[in-house]
Amino acid sequence: MSGLDENDWLVLHEIRLRGVLDPGADAAGALGAAPAAERLVAVGFVTVATRGWRCTPEGRRAHSEWALVGDAEPSAALGRLMARFDEVNREVIAVCHAWQEQPGDWRVLDRLTTVHERAVPILGRTARAHPRFAGYEPMLAAALARVDAGDGAWVASPRCDSYHTVWMRLHEDLLLALGRERGT
């Protein structure tokens, strides 16, 4: 589709999930995003905005097609996992909300650790169902490690790859893979 290679699609995916990707961000550097972003701009899938790269409406449509897991077996596996994910998702949201209301309350962080332990098997199964989900568990574990080291911003700050931020990208990615909208 559009003469893009797999890395170009992964960069578009990252831009879509983040909403905007700063060319200087760690994720952009790790993906080698600059050359891919240039190609994505050239085909009209990405535009350069004040804070970085953003998807165009054409890019969102093309990405939705690419992100959909159409193979029956992985799609069915992800569909079965979604119900378990939804249970843990409600808990993650509740814990992050509690942290925003009571920053510094380490009991809330104990709850986050417990929820994470429940999420790990789901994350592993999700990664086995489709390889693009393999990076989420290490990112969530890294955010939790930063929290355990005393940096509370890594619970829910939108300014870093906090636990909540990564979790929300995972949720969006699962919805895209299954062709679902939020709230359904």
N, CA, C and O atoms as a DFTB+ gen file, in Angstrom:
736 C
 N C O
     1  1       0.848      -1.179       0.000
     2  2       0.000       0.000       0.000
     3  2       0.891       1.240       0.000
     4  3       1.702       1.413       0.910
     5  1       0.756       2.091      -0.992
     6  2       1.445       3.380      -1.106
     7  2       2.955       3.283      -1.184
     8  3       3.630       4.298      -1.010
     9  1       3.522       2.101      -1.439
    10  2       4.965       1.949      -1.570
    11  2       5.738       2.145      -0.277
    12  3       6.942       2.398      -0.318
    13  1       5.086       2.037       0.854
    14  2       5.756       2.202       2.142
    15  2       6.283       0.863       2.622
    16  3       5.691      -0.183       2.356
    17  1       7.421       0.907       3.343
    18  2       7.953      -0.335       3.909
    19  2       7.422      -0.524       5.332
    20  3       6.717       0.334       5.862
    21  1       7.769      -1.646       5.932
    22  2       7.231      -1.985       7.252
    23  2       7.600      -0.941       8.310
    24  3       6.776      -0.617       9.165
    25  1       8.819      -0.414       8.264
    26  2       9.204       0.603       9.248
    27  2       8.393       1.881       9.067
    28  3       8.044       2.537      10.048
    29  1       8.091       2.239       7.820
    30  2       7.243       3.415       7.587
    31  2       5.889       3.236       8.275
    32  3       5.375       4.155       8.912
    33  1       5.324       2.032       8.136
    34  2       4.031       1.749       8.765
    35  2       4.143       1.770      10.287
    36  3       3.227       2.225      10.972
    37  1       5.257       1.283      10.812
    38  2       5.440       1.313      12.268
    39  2       5.559       2.747      12.780
    40  3       5.066       3.066      13.862
    41  1       6.209       3.601      12.008
    42  2       6.309       5.017      12.392
    43  2       4.918       5.657      12.333
    44  3       4.541       6.402      13.238
    45  1       4.157       5.370      11.275
    46  2       2.792       5.889      11.194
    47  2       1.960       5.386      12.381
    48  3       1.156       6.124      12.950
    49  1       2.167       4.144      12.732
    50  2       1.465       3.549      13.873
    51  2       1.796       4.305      15.160
    52  3       0.904       4.631      15.943
    53  1       3.059       4.573      15.366
    54  2       3.481       5.300      16.572
    55  2       2.887       6.706      16.585
    56  3       2.428       7.180      17.624
    57  1       2.898       7.364      15.442
    58  2       2.320       8.707      15.354
    59  2       0.828       8.649      15.661
    60  3       0.315       9.490      16.400
    61  1       0.137       7.680      15.110
    62  2      -1.308       7.547      15.323
    63  2      -1.621       7.302      16.800
    64  3      -2.523       7.923      17.362
    65  1      -0.874       6.399      17.418
    66  2      -1.155       6.077      18.818
    67  2      -0.819       7.232      19.756
    68  3      -1.504       7.439      20.758
    69  1       0.221       7.973      19.439
    70  2       0.633       9.088      20.300
    71  2      -0.152      10.367      20.011
    72  3      -0.244      11.245      20.869
    73  1      -0.710      10.475      18.822
    74  2      -1.397      11.702      18.421
    75  2      -0.449      12.665      17.746
    76  3      -0.789      13.268      16.727
    77  1       0.714      12.811      18.294
    78  2       1.777      13.623      17.720
    79  2       3.101      13.001      18.162
    80  3       3.237      12.561      19.304
    81  1       4.059      12.969      17.263
    82  2       5.372      12.416      17.602
    83  2       6.415      13.493      17.398
    84  3       6.620      13.978      16.286
    85  1       7.069      13.859      18.483
    86  2       8.143      14.841      18.456
    87  2       9.343      14.206      17.771
    88  3       9.783      13.134      18.186
    89  1       9.891      14.842      16.727
    90  2      11.041      14.265      16.033
    91  2      12.238      14.001      16.950
    92  3      13.079      13.159      16.633
    93  1      12.326      14.703      18.073
    94  2      13.435      14.510      18.999
    95  2      13.158      13.503      20.104
    96  3      14.022      13.264      20.947
    97  1      11.981      12.916      20.117
    98  2      11.604      11.986      21.184
    99  2      12.356      10.669      21.052
   100  3      12.781      10.285      19.962
   101  1      12.511       9.986      22.177
   102  2      13.181       8.686      22.187
   103  2      12.541       7.708      21.218
   104  3      13.239       6.987      20.505
   105  1      11.207       7.681      21.189
   106  2      10.504       6.750      20.298
   107  2      10.843       7.034      18.843
   108  3      11.013       6.110      18.047
   109  1      10.940       8.317      18.497
   110  2      11.269       8.672      17.112
   111  2      12.669       8.201      16.763
   112  3      12.896       7.663      15.679
   113  1      13.610       8.401      17.680
   114  2      14.982       7.965      17.434
   115  2      15.097       6.464      17.334
   116  3      15.816       5.945      16.480
   117  1      14.381       5.753      18.215
   118  2      14.439       4.292      18.214
   119  2      13.885       3.710      16.920
   120  3      14.344       2.665      16.458
   121  1      12.913       4.378      16.343
   122  2      12.301       3.889      15.115
   123  2      13.020       4.367      13.860
   124  3      12.694       3.925      12.758
   125  1      13.997       5.265      14.009
   126  2      14.591       5.870      12.824
   127  2      13.508       6.616      12.052
   128  3      13.383       6.482      10.835
   129  1      12.736       7.398      12.786
   130  2      11.499       7.953      12.258
   131  2      11.680       9.041      11.210
   132  3      10.806       9.198      10.357
   133  1      12.768       9.796      11.233
   134  2      12.880      10.947      10.327
   135  2      12.748      10.565       8.852
   136  3      11.939      11.170       8.149
   137  1      13.511       9.585       8.356
   138  2      13.340       9.237       6.935
   139  2      11.934       8.702       6.640
   140  3      11.352       9.015       5.601
   141  1      11.395       7.899       7.551
   142  2      10.045       7.361       7.361
   143  2       9.031       8.492       7.353
   144  3       8.120       8.504       6.525
   145  1       9.180       9.443       8.269
   146  2       8.242      10.564       8.331
   147  2       8.276      11.367       7.042
   148  3       7.236      11.835       6.576
   149  1       9.455      11.533       6.462
   150  2       9.551      12.246       5.186
   151  2       8.742      11.528       4.104
   152  3       8.034      12.164       3.324
   153  1       8.854      10.196       4.066
   154  2       8.075       9.428       3.081
   155  2       6.582       9.529       3.389
   156  3       5.767       9.639       2.473
   157  1       6.220       9.491       4.679
   158  2       4.814       9.591       5.070
   159  2       4.230      10.962       4.723
   160  3       3.067      11.066       4.334
   161  1       5.038      12.005       4.866
   162  2       4.604      13.348       4.466
   163  2       4.416      13.377       2.948
   164  3       3.439      13.936       2.450
   165  1       5.354      12.774       2.217
   166  2       5.300      12.788       0.747
   167  2       4.045      12.105       0.202
   168  3       3.503      12.535      -0.816
   169  1       3.576      11.041       0.873
   170  2       2.367      10.352       0.397
   171  2       1.088      10.939       0.998
   172  3      -0.012      10.491       0.674
   173  1       1.231      11.942       1.876
   174  2       0.057      12.616       2.429
   175  2      -0.531      11.980       3.677
   176  3      -1.647      12.317       4.071
   177  1       0.204      11.060       4.309
   178  2      -0.305      10.395       5.503
   179  2       0.050      11.135       6.790
   180  3      -0.577      10.920       7.827
   181  1       1.038      11.991       6.724
   182  2       1.518      12.721       7.901
   183  2       1.737      14.173       7.509
   184  3       2.095      14.480       6.372
   185  1       1.519      15.041       8.453
   186  2       1.809      16.455       8.269
   187  2       2.741      16.907       9.390
   188  3       2.787      16.298      10.459
   189  1       3.471      17.965       9.134
   190  2       4.362      18.522      10.147
   191  2       3.592      19.604      10.888
   192  3       3.152      20.587      10.292
   193  1       3.435      19.416      12.190
   194  2       2.728      20.376      13.039
   195  2       3.736      21.056      13.958
   196  3       4.921      20.722      13.939
   197  1       3.280      21.985      14.743
   198  2       4.158      22.736      15.639
   199  2       4.939      21.818      16.574
   200  3       6.138      22.011      16.778
   201  1       4.260      20.814      17.147
   202  2       4.924      19.946      18.129
   203  2       5.516      18.687      17.520
   204  3       6.166      17.919      18.229
   205  1       5.316      18.454      16.247
   206  2       5.873      17.251      15.642
   207  2       5.019      16.747      14.496
   208  3       4.295      17.512      13.858
   209  1       5.112      15.454      14.245
   210  2       4.379      14.833      13.149
   211  2       3.001      14.400      13.620
   212  3       2.848      13.878      14.725
   213  1       1.987      14.622      12.767
   214  2       0.606      14.218      13.038
   215  2       0.054      13.488      11.822
   216  3       0.460      13.745      10.688
   217  1      -0.874      12.579      12.074
   218  2      -1.560      11.883      10.976
   219  2      -2.550      12.821      10.303
   220  3      -3.216      13.622      10.959
   221  1      -2.632      12.709       9.001
   222  2      -3.682      13.386       8.250
   223  2      -4.905      12.470       8.232
   224  3      -4.793      11.302       8.605
   225  1      -6.054      12.961       7.815
   226  2      -7.209      12.062       7.689
   227  2      -6.912      10.871       6.755
   228  3      -7.347       9.751       7.022
   229  1      -6.172      11.117       5.665
   230  2      -5.800      10.019       4.767
   231  2      -4.891       9.024       5.477
   232  3      -5.012       7.813       5.289
   233  1      -3.987       9.542       6.286
   234  2      -3.093       8.679       7.057
   235  2      -3.847       7.839       8.075
   236  3      -3.529       6.667       8.278
   237  1      -4.839       8.430       8.709
   238  2      -5.650       7.685       9.681
   239  2      -6.418       6.555       8.992
   240  3      -6.497       5.444       9.515
   241  1      -6.981       6.845       7.816
   242  2      -7.716       5.801       7.088
   243  2      -6.784       4.664       6.667
   244  3      -7.099       3.490       6.859
   245  1      -5.642       5.022       6.095
   246  2      -4.688       3.998       5.657
   247  2      -4.171       3.201       6.856
   248  3      -4.033       1.980       6.790
   249  1      -3.890       3.903       7.940
   250  2      -3.396       3.233       9.131
   251  2      -4.435       2.264       9.680
   252  3      -4.088       1.154      10.084
   253  1      -5.697       2.665       9.701
   254  2      -6.750       1.783      10.208
   255  2      -6.791       0.473       9.434
   256  3      -7.002      -0.589      10.020
   257  1      -6.593       0.542       8.133
   258  2      -6.551      -0.678       7.317
   259  2      -5.334      -1.523       7.670
   260  3      -5.438      -2.741       7.814
   261  1      -4.177      -0.871       7.809
   262  2      -2.937      -1.582       8.133
   263  2      -3.023      -2.204       9.528
   264  3      -2.590      -3.339       9.726
   265  1      -3.578      -1.470      10.491
   266  2      -3.573      -1.902      11.894
   267  2      -4.545      -3.044      12.168
   268  3      -4.380      -3.777      13.144
   269  1      -5.543      -3.200      11.327
   270  2      -6.541      -4.248      11.527
   271  2      -5.896      -5.618      11.369
   272  3      -5.269      -5.905      10.349
   273  1      -6.051      -6.452      12.373
   274  2      -5.523      -7.817      12.307
   275  2      -6.604      -8.666      11.643
   276  3      -7.566      -9.091      12.283
   277  1      -6.425      -8.900      10.361
   278  2      -7.441      -9.593       9.593
   279  2      -7.327     -11.107       9.630
   280  3      -8.297     -11.811       9.350
   281  1      -6.141     -11.615       9.977
   282  2      -5.987     -13.067      10.035
   283  2      -6.890     -13.622      11.124
   284  3      -6.931     -13.106      12.241
   285  1      -7.607     -14.675      10.783
   286  2      -8.644     -15.210      11.677
   287  2      -8.104     -15.624      13.038
   288  3      -8.673     -15.253      14.065
   289  1      -7.021     -16.383      13.064
   290  2      -6.535     -16.912      14.342
   291  2      -6.053     -15.806      15.284
   292  3      -6.503     -15.757      16.429
   293  1      -5.137     -14.900      14.838
   294  2      -4.737     -13.826      15.761
   295  2      -5.901     -12.912      16.148
   296  3      -5.990     -12.469      17.294
   297  1      -6.779     -12.635      15.211
   298  2      -7.920     -11.774      15.506
   299  2      -8.832     -12.411      16.551
   300  3      -9.295     -11.737      17.471
   301  1      -9.087     -13.701      16.408
   302  2      -9.926     -14.405      17.384
   303  2      -9.257     -14.420      18.755
   304  3      -9.914     -14.224      19.778
   305  1      -7.944     -14.654      18.769
   306  2      -7.214     -14.669      20.041
   307  2      -7.271     -13.300      20.711
   308  3      -7.492     -13.205      21.918
   309  1      -7.073     -12.238      19.928
   310  2      -7.140     -10.885      20.496
   311  2      -8.551     -10.573      20.983
   312  3      -8.723      -9.929      22.018
   313  1      -9.539     -11.016      20.259
   314  2     -10.927     -10.810      20.682
   315  2     -11.219     -11.469      22.020
   316  3     -11.893     -10.890      22.873
   317  1     -10.703     -12.696      22.200
   318  2     -10.905     -13.391      23.486
   319  2     -10.170     -12.678      24.614
   320  3     -10.665     -12.615      25.739
   321  1      -8.999     -12.145      24.317
   322  2      -8.212     -11.454      25.342
   323  2      -8.817     -10.108      25.720
   324  3      -8.579      -9.606      26.818
   325  1      -9.587      -9.530      24.827
   326  2     -10.132      -8.192      25.073
   327  2     -11.023      -8.162      26.317
   328  3     -11.007      -7.180      27.059
   329  1     -11.786      -9.207      26.550
   330  2     -12.648      -9.237      27.744
   331  2     -11.808      -9.219      29.017
   332  3     -12.137      -8.512      29.970
   333  1     -10.733      -9.990      29.035
   334  2      -9.845      -9.985      30.215
   335  2      -9.142      -8.645      30.334
   336  3      -8.965      -8.125      31.436
   337  1      -8.740      -8.080      29.190
   338  2      -8.093      -6.777      29.187
   339  2      -9.035      -5.722      29.768
   340  3      -8.618      -4.888      30.572
   341  1     -10.306      -5.762      29.359
   342  2     -11.276      -4.762      29.834
   343  2     -11.402      -4.767      31.351
   344  3     -11.539      -3.706      31.959
   345  1     -11.356      -5.946      31.974
   346  2     -11.428      -6.031      33.433
   347  2     -10.245      -5.303      34.071
   348  3     -10.419      -4.493      34.980
   349  1      -9.050      -5.599      33.587
   350  2      -7.844      -4.975      34.135
   351  2      -7.813      -3.489      33.775
   352  3      -7.346      -2.665      34.561
   353  1      -8.307      -3.155      32.599
   354  2      -8.347      -1.759      32.169
   355  2      -9.121      -0.896      33.158
   356  3      -8.683       0.201      33.505
   357  1     -10.258      -1.383      33.608
   358  2     -11.038      -0.624      34.593
   359  2     -10.229      -0.387      35.867
   360  3     -10.302       0.687      36.463
   361  1      -9.469      -1.379      36.276
   362  2      -8.648      -1.244      37.479
   363  2      -7.503      -0.247      37.263
   364  3      -7.218       0.573      38.135
   365  1      -6.852      -0.320      36.102
   366  2      -5.764       0.627      35.815
   367  2      -6.299       2.052      35.837
   368  3      -5.677       2.942      36.417
   369  1      -7.433       2.268      35.218
   370  2      -8.023       3.606      35.199
   371  2      -8.350       4.071      36.620
   372  3      -8.093       5.222      36.971
   373  1      -8.907       3.188      37.426
   374  2      -9.251       3.549      38.813
   375  2      -8.001       3.894      39.619
   376  3      -7.999       4.858      40.384
   377  1      -6.951       3.114      39.451
   378  2      -5.713       3.367      40.191
   379  2      -5.100       4.699      39.753
   380  3      -4.678       5.492      40.594
   381  1      -5.050       4.944      38.451
   382  2      -4.465       6.201      37.964
   383  2      -5.289       7.402      38.423
   384  3      -4.735       8.450      38.754
   385  1      -6.600       7.248      38.441
   386  2      -7.470       8.314      38.942
   387  2      -7.200       8.554      40.434
   388  3      -7.111       9.698      40.881
   389  1      -7.073       7.478      41.184
   390  2      -6.783       7.610      42.620
   391  2      -5.449       8.317      42.839
   392  3      -5.314       9.129      43.755
   393  1      -4.465       8.005      41.997
   394  2      -3.151       8.656      42.132
   395  2      -3.264      10.146      41.838
   396  3      -2.627      10.956      42.512
   397  1      -4.057      10.519      40.849
   398  2      -4.213      11.932      40.526
   399  2      -4.908      12.680      41.658
   400  3      -4.644      13.863      41.878
   401  1      -5.793      11.994      42.376
   402  2      -6.466      12.616      43.511
   403  2      -5.612      12.596      44.771
   404  3      -5.734      13.479      45.621
   405  1      -4.736      11.580      44.896
   406  2      -3.928      11.417      46.100
   407  2      -2.468      11.162      45.723
   408  3      -1.919      10.113      46.060
   409  1      -1.835      12.109      45.029
   410  2      -0.437      11.867      44.652
   411  2       0.428      11.669      45.897
   412  3       0.289      12.381      46.892
   413  1       1.305      10.705      45.817
   414  2       2.170      10.421      46.954
   415  2       1.638       9.342      47.874
   416  3       2.334       8.925      48.800
   417  1       0.411       8.878      47.637
   418  2      -0.157       7.816      48.468
   419  2       0.371       6.477      47.972
   420  3      -0.053       5.977      46.930
   421  1       1.290       5.911      48.721
   422  2       1.960       4.685      48.283
   423  2       1.035       3.476      48.299
   424  3       1.343       2.460      47.675
   425  1      -0.086       3.564      48.996
   426  2      -1.071       2.475      48.924
   427  2      -1.635       2.360      47.511
   428  3      -1.921       1.264      47.030
   429  1      -1.791       3.510      46.854
   430  2      -2.261       3.510      45.464
   431  2      -1.224       2.801      44.591
   432  3      -1.582       2.041      43.691
   433  1       0.035       3.045      44.853
   434  2       1.089       2.408      44.054
   435  2       1.145       0.907      44.296
   436  3       1.457       0.137      43.388
   437  1       0.844       0.495      45.515
   438  2       0.751      -0.946      45.776
   439  2      -0.359      -1.560      44.923
   440  3      -0.214      -2.667      44.405
   441  1      -1.465      -0.834      44.783
   442  2      -2.561      -1.312      43.927
   443  2      -2.110      -1.400      42.471
   444  3      -2.471      -2.340      41.763
   445  1      -1.312      -0.411      42.019
   446  2      -0.817      -0.437      40.639
   447  2       0.065      -1.656      40.416
   448  3      -0.033      -2.311      39.378
   449  1       0.923      -1.966      41.379
   450  2       1.779      -3.151      41.267
   451  2       0.934      -4.417      41.182
   452  3       1.225      -5.305      40.380
   453  1      -0.095      -4.504      41.992
   454  2      -0.984      -5.670      41.971
   455  2      -1.699      -5.791      40.628
   456  3      -1.807      -6.885      40.075
   457  1      -2.183      -4.675      40.108
   458  2      -2.866      -4.686      38.811
   459  2      -1.888      -5.090      37.714
   460  3      -2.233      -5.864      36.822
   461  1      -0.670      -4.566      37.783
   462  2       0.333      -4.920      36.782
   463  2       0.599      -6.426      36.795
   464  3       0.703      -7.050      35.740
   465  1       0.706      -6.999      37.977
   466  2       0.932      -8.448      38.076
   467  2      -0.209      -9.229      37.430
   468  3       0.017     -10.283      36.835
   469  1      -1.426      -8.720      37.545
   470  2      -2.567      -9.367      36.876
   471  2      -2.514      -9.176      35.369
   472  3      -2.975     -10.029      34.611
   473  1      -1.946      -8.044      34.933
   474  2      -1.902      -7.731      33.501
   475  2      -0.826      -8.512      32.756
   476  3      -0.980      -8.779      31.564
   477  1       0.258      -8.882      33.428
   478  2       1.397      -9.508      32.746
   479  2       0.996     -10.741      31.928
   480  3       1.414     -10.836      30.774
   481  1       0.215     -11.686      32.451
   482  2      -0.165     -12.829      31.610
   483  2      -0.998     -12.426      30.390
   484  3      -0.859     -13.016      29.319
   485  1      -1.849     -11.434      30.551
   486  2      -2.657     -10.958      29.425
   487  2      -1.746     -10.338      28.375
   488  3      -1.916     -10.570      27.178
   489  1      -0.783      -9.551      28.827
   490  2       0.155      -8.916      27.903
   491  2       0.975      -9.959      27.156
   492  3       1.233      -9.809      25.961
   493  1       1.383     -11.009      27.848
   494  2       2.144     -12.082      27.202
   495  2       1.325     -12.785      26.135
   496  3       1.815     -13.043      25.035
   497  1       0.089     -13.093      26.458
   498  2      -0.791     -13.754      25.474
   499  2      -1.075     -12.836      24.290
   500  3      -1.152     -13.292      23.149
   501  1      -1.227     -11.561      24.561
   502  2      -1.477     -10.591      23.490
   503  2      -0.275     -10.532      22.555
   504  3      -0.440     -10.501      21.335
   505  1       0.927     -10.515      23.113
   506  2       2.143     -10.492      22.288
   507  2       2.277     -11.769      21.462
   508  3       2.748     -11.729      20.325
   509  1       1.864     -12.903      22.035
   510  2       1.921     -14.157      21.265
   511  2       0.870     -14.170      20.155
   512  3       1.078     -14.781      19.107
   513  1      -0.256     -13.496      20.384
   514  2      -1.303     -13.449      19.359
   515  2      -0.878     -12.603      18.166
   516  3      -1.221     -12.913      17.025
   517  1      -0.128     -11.529      18.432
   518  2       0.371     -10.669      17.352
   519  2       1.649      -9.976      17.826
   520  3       1.650      -9.343      18.881
   521  1       2.728     -10.088      17.065
   522  2       4.029      -9.580      17.528
   523  2       4.089      -8.072      17.769
   524  3       4.952      -7.616      18.520
   525  1       3.213      -7.294      17.166
   526  2       3.327      -5.846      17.377
   527  2       2.997      -5.437      18.808
   528  3       3.263      -4.302      19.202
   529  1       2.416      -6.354      19.594
   530  2       2.077      -6.050      20.984
   531  2       3.203      -6.419      21.960
   532  3       3.061      -6.210      23.165
   533  1       4.292      -6.953      21.468
   534  2       5.378      -7.434      22.336
   535  2       6.049      -6.323      23.139
   536  3       6.568      -6.589      24.223
   537  1       6.055      -5.115      22.652
   538  2       6.762      -4.037      23.342
   539  2       6.037      -3.415      24.513
   540  3       6.642      -2.668      25.282
   541  1       4.771      -3.699      24.669
   542  2       4.008      -3.030      25.722
   543  2       4.404      -3.466      27.128
   544  3       4.553      -2.619      28.009
   545  1       4.576      -4.751      27.356
   546  2       4.915      -5.205      28.714
   547  2       6.239      -4.605      29.176
   548  3       6.305      -4.127      30.309
   549  1       7.305      -4.602      28.358
   550  2       8.539      -3.957      28.825
   551  2       8.376      -2.457      29.096
   552  3       8.981      -1.931      30.030
   553  1       7.564      -1.765      28.287
   554  2       7.354      -0.330      28.534
   555  2       6.591      -0.099      29.833
   556  3       6.912       0.817      30.590
   557  1       5.582      -0.929      30.090
   558  2       4.826      -0.800      31.336
   559  2       5.703      -1.148      32.538
   560  3       5.652      -0.473      33.566
   561  1       6.501      -2.193      32.405
   562  2       7.409      -2.574      33.497
   563  2       8.432      -1.465      33.760
   564  3       8.774      -1.199      34.913
   565  1       8.921      -0.820      32.699
   566  2       9.888       0.276      32.866
   567  2       9.237       1.457      33.585
   568  3       9.856       2.071      34.454
   569  1       7.992       1.779      33.227
   570  2       7.289       2.870      33.909
   571  2       7.087       2.532      35.378
   572  3       7.284       3.379      36.249
   573  1       6.692       1.290      35.652
   574  2       6.481       0.863      37.040
   575  2       7.795       0.913      37.826
   576  3       7.793       1.280      39.002
   577  1       8.899       0.555      37.202
   578  2      10.215       0.631      37.865
   579  2      10.559       2.078      38.223
   580  3      11.117       2.340      39.288
   581  1      10.223       3.017      37.329
   582  2      10.485       4.431      37.621
   583  2       9.630       4.894      38.804
   584  3      10.079       5.675      39.642
   585  1       8.389       4.397      38.853
   586  2       7.511       4.725      39.982
   587  2       8.109       4.152      41.266
   588  3       8.192       4.845      42.281
   589  1       8.523       2.886      41.218
   590  2       9.113       2.240      42.395
   591  2      10.379       2.956      42.856
   592  3      10.720       2.922      44.038
   593  1      11.073       3.604      41.921
   594  2      12.281       4.352      42.270
   595  2      11.950       5.723      42.870
   596  3      12.847       6.470      43.260
   597  1      10.646       6.045      42.940
   598  2      10.244       7.274      43.611
   599  2       9.745       8.384      42.713
   600  3       9.435       9.468      43.206
   601  1       9.655       8.156      41.421
   602  2       9.204       9.207      40.506
   603  2       7.720       8.999      40.183
   604  3       7.373       8.249      39.270
   605  1       6.864       9.663      40.931
   606  2       5.426       9.510      40.787
   607  2       4.860       9.972      39.456
   608  3       3.745       9.591      39.100
   609  1       5.609      10.791      38.705
   610  2       5.128      11.231      37.391
   611  2       4.904      10.050      36.458
   612  3       4.095      10.129      35.533
   613  1       5.617       8.958      36.699
   614  2       5.533       7.802      35.815
   615  2       4.275       6.969      36.034
   616  3       4.098       5.936      35.388
   617  1       3.399       7.407      36.941
   618  2       2.108       6.737      37.096
   619  2       1.165       7.194      35.987
   620  3       0.596       6.364      35.278
   621  1       0.995       8.513      35.831
   622  2      -0.060       8.978      34.924
   623  2       0.263      10.252      34.155
   624  3      -0.636      10.817      33.532
   625  1       1.482      10.721      34.169
   626  2       1.796      11.953      33.458
   627  2       1.715      11.756      31.943
   628  3       2.213      10.761      31.418
   629  1       1.092      12.698      31.247
   630  2       1.070      12.618      29.788
   631  2       2.380      13.100      29.156
   632  3       2.552      13.019      27.940
   633  1       3.292      13.597      29.977
   634  2       4.542      14.163      29.464
   635  2       5.665      13.139      29.316
   636  3       6.759      13.472      28.861
   637  1       5.393      11.899      29.700
   638  2       6.384      10.832      29.565
   639  2       5.636       9.547      29.231
   640  3       4.406       9.526      29.193
   641  1       6.376       8.495      28.994
   642  2       5.736       7.201      28.727
   643  2       5.335       6.564      30.053
   644  3       5.791       5.476      30.404
   645  1       4.456       7.282      30.789
   646  2       3.979       6.814      32.087
   647  2       3.156       5.541      31.910
   648  3       2.779       5.175      30.797
   649  1       2.891       4.886      33.014
   650  2       2.106       3.650      32.977
   651  2       0.772       3.903      32.284
   652  3       0.376       3.156      31.390
   653  1       0.088       4.955      32.701
   654  2      -1.215       5.267      32.123
   655  2      -1.109       5.582      30.631
   656  3      -1.935       5.115      29.847
   657  1      -0.116       6.357      30.228
   658  2       0.049       6.734      28.826
   659  2       0.290       5.507      27.957
   660  3      -0.326       5.364      26.901
   661  1       1.176       4.627      28.391
   662  2       1.457       3.409      27.620
   663  2       0.226       2.512      27.605
   664  3      -0.104       1.925      26.575
   665  1      -0.448       2.406      28.737
   666  2      -1.647       1.567      28.818
   667  2      -2.708       2.058      27.839
   668  3      -3.356       1.251      27.172
   669  1      -2.891       3.367      27.748
   670  2      -3.895       3.909      26.836
   671  2      -3.517       3.654      25.377
   672  3      -4.389       3.398      24.547
   673  1      -2.220       3.721      25.059
   674  2      -1.794       3.382      23.692
   675  2      -2.065       1.911      23.404
   676  3      -2.511       1.567      22.309
   677  1      -1.798       1.034      24.383
   678  2      -2.091      -0.390      24.228
   679  2      -3.581      -0.595      23.970
   680  3      -3.962      -1.356      23.080
   681  1      -4.414       0.078      24.742
   682  2      -5.860      -0.051      24.575
   683  2      -6.269       0.372      23.167
   684  3      -7.021      -0.335      22.495
   685  1      -5.780       1.511      22.730
   686  2      -6.093       1.998      21.383
   687  2      -5.602       1.021      20.321
   688  3      -6.298       0.772      19.336
   689  1      -4.416       0.470      20.513
   690  2      -3.850      -0.483      19.559
   691  2      -4.720      -1.739      19.470
   692  3      -4.967      -2.243      18.374
   693  1      -5.179      -2.238      20.598
   694  2      -6.066      -3.399      20.593
   695  2      -7.368      -3.098      19.852
   696  3      -7.844      -3.914      19.063
   697  1      -7.930      -1.935      20.108
   698  2      -9.164      -1.556      19.421
   699  2      -8.943      -1.477      17.910
   700  3      -9.769      -1.954      17.132
   701  1      -7.831      -0.875      17.503
   702  2      -7.515      -0.787      16.076
   703  2      -7.320      -2.162      15.472
   704  3      -7.788      -2.424      14.364
   705  1      -6.636      -3.046      16.187
   706  2      -6.391      -4.397      15.681
   707  2      -7.672      -5.157      15.440
   708  3      -7.762      -5.977      14.527
   709  1      -8.671      -4.877      16.273
   710  2      -9.954      -5.576      16.170
   711  2     -10.999      -4.807      15.368
   712  3     -12.115      -5.287      15.169
   713  1     -10.632      -3.613      14.909
   714  2     -11.581      -2.810      14.136
   715  2     -12.717      -2.277      14.975
   716  3     -13.826      -2.097      14.471
   717  1     -12.465      -2.021      16.240
   718  2     -13.501      -1.538      17.168
   719  2     -13.270      -0.074      17.497
   720  3     -12.165       0.452      17.360
   721  1     -14.331       0.561      17.930
   722  2     -14.279       1.948      18.395
   723  2     -14.318       1.939      19.916
   724  3     -14.831       0.998      20.522
   725  1     -13.780       2.978      20.531
   726  2     -13.900       3.118      21.989
   727  2     -15.365       3.145      22.373
   728  3     -16.203       3.701      21.664
   729  1     -15.658       2.530      23.517
   730  2     -17.023       2.551      24.018
   731  2     -17.905       1.434      23.491
   732  3     -19.074       1.338      23.864
   733  1     -17.350       0.577      22.616
   734  2     -18.163      -0.533      22.110
   735  2     -17.780      -1.815      22.808
   736  3     -18.350      -2.868      22.523
